[in-house]
Amino acid sequence: MSNAIDITDATFASEVLQSTVPVVVDFWAPWCGPCRKLGPVLDEISEELKEKIKIVKLNTDENLKTAKEYSIIGLPSLLVFKGGQAVERLVGLMPKTSIVSNIEKHL
């Protein structure tokens, strides 16, 4: 069971841009193998940093507007938002330690 919140184009602003804590947005698609491998890793990170961040998932196939707005061209893509601004972009499957270190510098 995923800890990440599923969001849509319609809920992006309220869940991400207006969040009082940093948000990691997982841009993914059901057909993307690396995206499926990344899910459990993000669940672990979500549990470890649950007091400090929020992790959300956006299905790019169903939410093209937001994916296009943030120039998502490779999957999986993680964008870290702080204060309503994208402050970090991670593209592709990478080790948990790399993801955590890139998130922690924005906490």
Secondary structure as a PSIPRED ss2 file (coil, helix, strand):
# PSIPRED VFORMAT (PSIPRED V4.0)

   1 M C   1.000  0.000  0.000
   2 S C   1.000  0.000  0.000
   3 N C   1.000  0.000  0.000
   4 A C   1.000  0.000  0.000
   5 I E   0.000  0.000  1.000
   6 D E   0.000  0.000  1.000
   7 I E   0.000  0.000  1.000
   8 T C   1.000  0.000  0.000
   9 D C   1.000  0.000  0.000
  10 A C   1.000  0.000  0.000
  11 T C   1.000  0.000  0.000
  12 F H   0.000  1.000  0.000
  13 A H   0.000  1.000  0.000
  14 S H   0.000  1.000  0.000
  15 E H   0.000  1.000  0.000
  16 V H   0.000  1.000  0.000
  17 L H   0.000  1.000  0.000
  18 Q C   1.000  0.000  0.000
  19 S C   1.000  0.000  0.000
  20 T C   1.000  0.000  0.000
  21 V C   1.000  0.000  0.000
  22 P C   1.000  0.000  0.000
  23 V E   0.000  0.000  1.000
  24 V E   0.000  0.000  1.000
  25 V E   0.000  0.000  1.000
  26 D E   0.000  0.000  1.000
  27 F E   0.000  0.000  1.000
  28 W E   0.000  0.000  1.000
  29 A C   1.000  0.000  0.000
  30 P C   1.000  0.000  0.000
  31 W C   1.000  0.000  0.000
  32 C C   1.000  0.000  0.000
  33 G H   0.000  1.000  0.000
  34 P H   0.000  1.000  0.000
  35 C H   0.000  1.000  0.000
  36 R H   0.000  1.000  0.000
  37 K H   0.000  1.000  0.000
  38 L H   0.000  1.000  0.000
  39 G H   0.000  1.000  0.000
  40 P H   0.000  1.000  0.000
  41 V H   0.000  1.000  0.000
  42 L H   0.000  1.000  0.000
  43 D H   0.000  1.000  0.000
  44 E H   0.000  1.000  0.000
  45 I H   0.000  1.000  0.000
  46 S H   0.000  1.000  0.000
  47 E H   0.000  1.000  0.000
  48 E H   0.000  1.000  0.000
  49 L C   1.000  0.000  0.000
  50 K C   1.000  0.000  0.000
  51 E C   1.000  0.000  0.000
  52 K C   1.000  0.000  0.000
  53 I C   1.000  0.000  0.000
  54 K E   0.000  0.000  1.000
  55 I E   0.000  0.000  1.000
  56 V E   0.000  0.000  1.000
  57 K E   0.000  0.000  1.000
  58 L E   0.000  0.000  1.000
  59 N E   0.000  0.000  1.000
  60 T C   1.000  0.000  0.000
  61 D C   1.000  0.000  0.000
  62 E C   1.000  0.000  0.000
  63 N C   1.000  0.000  0.000
  64 L H   0.000  1.000  0.000
  65 K H   0.000  1.000  0.000
  66 T H   0.000  1.000  0.000
  67 A H   0.000  1.000  0.000
  68 K H   0.000  1.000  0.000
  69 E H   0.000  1.000  0.000
  70 Y C   1.000  0.000  0.000
  71 S C   1.000  0.000  0.000
  72 I C   1.000  0.000  0.000
  73 I C   1.000  0.000  0.000
  74 G C   1.000  0.000  0.000
  75 L C   1.000  0.000  0.000
  76 P C   1.000  0.000  0.000
  77 S E   0.000  0.000  1.000
  78 L E   0.000  0.000  1.000
  79 L E   0.000  0.000  1.000
  80 V E   0.000  0.000  1.000
  81 F E   0.000  0.000  1.000
  82 K E   0.000  0.000  1.000
  83 G C   1.000  0.000  0.000
  84 G C   1.000  0.000  0.000
  85 Q E   0.000  0.000  1.000
  86 A E   0.000  0.000  1.000
  87 V E   0.000  0.000  1.000
  88 E E   0.000  0.000  1.000
  89 R E   0.000  0.000  1.000
  90 L E   0.000  0.000  1.000
  91 V E   0.000  0.000  1.000
  92 G C   1.000  0.000  0.000
  93 L C   1.000  0.000  0.000
  94 M C   1.000  0.000  0.000
  95 P C   1.000  0.000  0.000
  96 K H   0.000  1.000  0.000
  97 T H   0.000  1.000  0.000
  98 S H   0.000  1.000  0.000
  99 I H   0.000  1.000  0.000
 100 V H   0.000  1.000  0.000
 101 S H   0.000  1.000  0.000
 102 N H   0.000  1.000  0.000
 103 I H   0.000  1.000  0.000
 104 E H   0.000  1.000  0.000
 105 K C   1.000  0.000  0.000
 106 H C   1.000  0.000  0.000
 107 L C   1.000  0.000  0.000
